[in-house]
Amino acid sequence: MNQDGYDHQSVEQRWQAAWDDDRVYRTPDSVSDPTYVLGMYPYPSGKLHMGHVRNYTITDAYARFRRMQGDNVLHPMGWDAFGLPAENAAKERDTNPRDWTFDCIDTMRGQMESMGFGYDWEREITTCTPEYYKWNQWLFRRLYEEGLVEQRDAEVNWCPDCETVLADEQVEGEAELCWRCDNPVEQRELEQWFLKITEYADELLDDLEALDGWPESVRQMQRNWIGRQYGTELTFDVEGHGPVEAFTTRVDTIYGATFFALAPDHPISQTLAAEDDEIHHFVHHEADPDGDEPNGIKTSLTATNPVTGQEIPVFVADFVLSDVGTGALMGVPGHDTRDHAFASKMGVEIIPVIAPSEDAVPDVSEGAYTDDGVLVNSDSYNGLDSETARDEITADTDVAEKTTQYRLRDWGISRQRYWGTPIPVVRCNDCGPVLVPESELPVELPAFINTTGNPLDAADEWKHTACPECGGDAVRETDTMDTFVDSSWYFLRYVSPDRSDVPFDLDRSNDWMPVDQYVGGIEHAVMHLLYSRFITKVLSDTEGLEHREPFSNLLAQGMVQLDGSKMSKSKGNVVSPQRIIEEYGADTARLFIMQAAQPERAFDWTEEGVRSTYVFLTRLWNLVNSFDPATAAGDDDSVAAYVRAEIDATIAVATEEYDSLTFNIALREAQGLVRTLRQYAEYTDPHAETFEYGLNTVVQLLAPVAPHIAESLHETLGGDGYIVDVAWPTSDADRSFAEKRRRLVQNTREDVRQIIDVAGIDNPKQIDVVVAPEWKYQALEIAVESDAPNVISEIMQIPEIRSQGDAAASYGQDLQAEREALSVGLARTDEYDALEAAAWLIEREFEAPVTVIEAAAAEQSVSKKATPGRPAIDIQE
């Protein structure tokens, strides 16, 4: 597509080559305290999709904006290059994961370059290279040395299709499907390596409070995942099976415990299932932890309540989870909604033991009373408030103690696949598991063997080695690391990717970290972000990293949709970025994506919107290229003054919005200024300096989002150097004042349109705009500020207002009626000046002279209609 001289292909190719030749986006190593802007690096799947384009346009625009603000900006890119999809693709194509991955990287890098993203490609990292994953192995060693690595048997999520272990976070939905292949996940008992993230659970939770640059939704997701609960652990004696620990946050309700419940996979449940066919059937065929309602089966056992001594029935229940609490709980149906539903279904007694007051015992037959209160039906504890009772019952009960429980579990990193970081451990018959010495890192992957299961198990020559401690025969660990290990510290590697002796330069990292602005998908809110926070804290403790959080500010960008649905290959609704670049240009794609919605929100991709954006850029191109300052002969009059005020206001608003990453509002400002400049040029010969000021401002404000066309137009306007190095325009305009002025002008123009339309006026001869008298502004200000119930009496206390008689009373009634919606706008003189300066816009639109008149100079029949912010309009035919 090529319109009116704007050849987007030649423009974009020219500037991309120039940026590359002059290394425009390189960040010197010696820079201290730069602004670090980072998008979550992509998995090299082969082609960019629109989600990538949106993510990386956001970071690119912000990085360019900060650079024009004078910051030294670090804006790197790399590849999350390990992972099962590459291994599966290699098996399907009978190739190897490395070749497939690097082919994909070459393709995606080329697409990123064609989008004009301003990355420092000299800092590019690729996690599947030995130069990178050597430091994953180093990190494993450091964690091991600090006691933060453990190997143990564990029940794990096993995907039989992918033939690998999955973290809990990688099992999705009620159907428990693998996040990669959407096939059902099984449970298996395997020996696994764990990183002891639970050692940092409290700090990971507590430090969320200081991350006020993160969306609250993401912080809440992490709080929920860590799941800290303060409560009491107490021992129930289960008939024939001895003591069983149960955890509760509401030990104050223990007198209302009328049943005891075990998880289906609790050891006692498993023993019972082996002895009883009905329990076996329930445990293995009926239990559904994700079901809509709790279900269970009664056993023949009883449990002894350690406080009351009462024998209560024992159930196996599917709402009890082995990885939450202890896998056993006391059921208090009177005061827990889930327990109430279960007890009602199973016919278990429901007893109220907590009440709002001692005289108001709640009826819990139809529903649980879940609030704290005072104890009733609780023997000597009656009358105590819940908090006091929790303390006293715990202190009085020998088999009870205060404890803290977490939902968070240690991070299992063992994966039974080839395309990942080899775990640097060998197994020796004499010495047991032995770390590979640091001097022998990296332990490199052997050649790929296309086989079922774990290819490293089939790599006999690689697998068999010597023990580093005794020199005897040993076997390498054949599990590889979870790829979230790669991404848990990659942001540090960008700081010094050239260092081969350390994973990151400590001094530079202390200067540059934390990342100032991080951008990525909400789907990484738990796994990646939590692991990155954990590893950053460990490195702070062990290596002297001064910052304990990796990302100061986080933006979770919304999805790009088509017809209301997320773009995906399976749905066949993917729009190719490459096609858009070829037809409309990268600047068009970037500008449309950024102006369509706030970055956090999903938006619909429309071809019409893309075309409209291209038309806008073409008009801008023509506007700049048609301007010749030598022939611009307009006067520096009131119209030029209005345009200059609009330019200054646009700078003020757009700067604030860029800084807040609300790019759509900033771009709306720039586009509005282009419209004003076009109207100015159509209305009169523009004043050269004013018009050139406006054009330069527009180009600079658009440069972060549409950098190619901005470079060309910057050159056309006589600018020196690259526009990314041009100082961002500044303005002293007051945003609030400017927005009030704009609203006034917009409302006035709309009122003129409405009158002309309703009255059917074809050719207006004169338009008078009448500003309200000063007393009405006084009355409005009193009404806004007053707390008096009757505003009429308040305003009538002012002699000047009272002297207006019936007019003042009538206006007072209007103010009283609309009181909740009132606000103070411009002062009368400011309103008059703003309308007079903007009169040319009304004259241009309606081809009639416009006069702004004071109320005293207008006919009373017209002036009485004028109010602050809403002048009266008199149109003569």
Beta strands, then each sheet from edge to edge (+ up, - down):
strand 1: 35-39
strand 2: 73-74
strand 3: 78-79
strand 4: 125-126
strand 5: 149-159
strand 6: 164-166
strand 7: 171-172
strand 8: 177-178
strand 9: 186-195
strand 10: 229-238
strand 11: 242-248
strand 12: 259-262
strand 13: 296-304
strand 14: 311-317
strand 15: 328-331
strand 16: 354-355
strand 17: 374-375
strand 18: 400-405
strand 19: 411-412
strand 20: 414-415
strand 21: 425-428
strand 22: 432-435
strand 23: 464-466
strand 24: 473-476
strand 25: 480-481
strand 26: 517-521
strand 27: 554-557
strand 28: 560-562
strand 29: 565-566
strand 30: 603-604
strand 31: 766-771
strand 32: 850-854
strand 33: 872-876
sheet 1: 2+ 1+ 26+ 27+
sheet 2: 3+ 4+
sheet 3: 6+ 5- 9+ 19-
sheet 4: 7+ 8-
sheet 5: 11+ 10- 13+ 14- 12- 15+
sheet 6: 11+ 10- 18+
sheet 7: 16+ 17-
sheet 8: 20+ 25-
sheet 9: 22+ 21- 24+ 23-
sheet 10: 29+ 28- 30-
sheet 11: 32+ 31+ 33-
end
